[in-house]
Amino acid sequence: MNKKILYGLIIIIVCHLLSGCEKGDDKIKFFLDDFTIDKYYTDEILDDQYLDFYGKWELNSISGGFFGIGYQPNFNFLEIKEFGIYGFIRNDTLLEYGKIEIDEQNNIFLKIRFLPDNTVENIFFYDNEKYVELVKMDTLNLSSPCCDRYDYHFVRVK
């Protein structure tokens, strides 16, 4: 009888420990959660084919510029939220937020501008005009439309 009780307690403890485990994705903090989706626009601004643009992206690298080597980044995450809200994050601090303005979108490309909220003084892109390229579901490239400007390469966090 004691063995049955011991086995039963072990099973209960193991089940309890396993149910307490969390996936890493559940711990990802979103800094734009406090912003309502209608902060800048009342309706969705992106066509269906570009909805995967929304999410949290970790900066992987910066390329381009005059010598093609980029520069030392001053942020490490970009969050993009419905409807066209963005935020630059460094470590655990929201550094800048604002709205995304669509310059042009069609079946071939999406061209946007990052417009900081007027209450924010710091600019985190050297130029705010970018082409959006989504590679599969996990890679985002924000490319400049002209030479000698910077391109930003991200991987999806969530």
C-alpha positions in Angstrom: 0.0 0.0 0.0 2.8 2.4 0.8 4.3 1.9 -2.7 1.0 2.8 -4.3 0.8 6.0 -2.3 4.4 6.9 -3.1 3.9 6.2 -6.8 0.7 8.3 -6.7 2.5 11.2 -5.0 5.3 11.0 -7.6 2.9 11.1 -10.5 1.0 14.1 -8.9 4.3 16.0 -8.3 5.6 15.3 -11.9 2.2 16.4 -13.4 2.2 19.6 -11.3 5.8 20.4 -12.4 5.1 19.8 -16.0 1.9 21.9 -16.0 3.9 24.8 -14.5 6.3 25.0 -17.4 5.8 27.9 -19.8 6.9 28.3 -23.4 9.4 31.0 -23.9 7.1 32.8 -26.3 4.7 33.5 -23.5 7.3 35.6 -21.7 7.9 38.0 -24.6 6.9 41.5 -23.6 5.2 43.8 -26.1 5.8 47.5 -25.5 3.0 48.7 -27.7 0.2 46.7 -26.0 -1.0 49.8 -24.2 -1.6 51.6 -27.5 -5.1 51.1 -28.9 -5.1 50.0 -32.5 -6.9 53.1 -33.6 -4.3 55.5 -32.3 -3.4 56.8 -35.8 -5.9 55.0 -38.2 -9.4 53.7 -37.8 -9.1 50.9 -40.3 -6.4 48.4 -41.4 -3.8 50.2 -43.6 -2.1 47.0 -45.0 -3.3 44.8 -47.7 -3.9 41.1 -46.7 -0.6 40.0 -48.2 1.4 42.3 -45.9 -0.3 41.5 -42.6 2.7 39.3 -41.5 4.6 42.6 -41.2 3.0 43.0 -37.7 4.9 41.5 -34.8 8.1 41.9 -32.8 11.3 41.9 -34.8 14.9 41.6 -33.5 17.5 43.6 -35.3 20.0 41.2 -36.9 22.2 43.6 -38.9 22.4 47.0 -40.7 23.9 47.2 -44.1 24.4 49.9 -46.7 25.6 53.4 -46.3 28.5 55.0 -48.2 30.9 52.1 -47.5 28.2 49.4 -47.3 29.0 48.4 -43.7 26.1 50.0 -41.9 26.5 51.5 -38.5 26.3 50.6 -34.8 22.6 50.2 -34.0 21.0 52.4 -31.3 18.0 50.0 -30.9 17.6 46.2 -30.9 13.9 45.5 -31.5 11.2 46.9 -33.7 7.6 46.3 -32.9 4.8 46.8 -35.4 1.2 46.7 -34.3 -2.2 47.1 -36.0 -3.1 49.6 -37.4 0.3 51.0 -38.5 1.9 51.6 -35.1 5.6 51.1 -34.6 8.1 51.3 -31.8 11.9 51.1 -31.4 13.1 49.3 -28.3 16.5 49.0 -26.7 16.7 46.3 -24.0 13.6 47.0 -22.0 12.9 50.6 -23.0 10.5 52.0 -25.6 12.7 54.7 -27.2 10.4 55.9 -30.0 7.0 55.2 -31.3 4.9 56.6 -34.1 2.8 55.7 -37.2 3.6 54.0 -40.4 2.5 55.8 -43.5 1.9 53.9 -46.7 3.6 55.5 -49.7 2.6 52.7 -52.1 1.5 49.1 -51.9 0.6 46.7 -54.6 1.2 43.0 -55.5 4.9 43.6 -56.1 6.0 45.8 -53.2 5.1 47.8 -50.1 6.8 51.2 -49.5 6.3 52.9 -46.2 7.5 55.7 -44.0 8.1 55.7 -40.2 6.8 58.9 -38.8 7.7 59.5 -35.1 5.0 60.8 -32.8 5.4 64.5 -32.3 6.1 64.0 -28.6 9.3 62.0 -29.4 12.5 63.8 -30.2 14.9 61.0 -31.1 15.0 59.5 -34.6 16.3 55.9 -34.8 16.4 55.4 -38.6 18.7 57.7 -40.5 16.0 57.8 -43.2 12.4 56.9 -42.7 11.5 55.7 -46.2 11.7 51.9 -46.6 10.7 49.1 -48.9 9.3 46.1 -46.9 10.5 42.6 -47.8 9.1 39.7 -45.9 11.1 36.5 -46.4 9.0 33.5 -45.4 7.5 34.3 -42.0 10.6 34.9 -40.0 12.8 37.5 -41.8 12.1 41.2 -42.4 14.2 43.4 -44.6 13.6 47.2 -44.6 15.5 48.5 -47.6 16.1 52.1 -48.7 14.9 53.1 -52.1 18.2 54.7 -53.1 22.0 54.2 -52.8 24.2 55.1 -49.9 21.3 54.7 -47.4 20.9 52.1 -44.8 19.0 48.7 -44.9 17.8 46.9 -41.8 17.6 43.2 -41.4 15.4 41.6 -38.7 14.3 38.2 -37.5 10.9 37.6 -36.0 10.7 37.2 -32.2 6.9 36.8 -32.2 
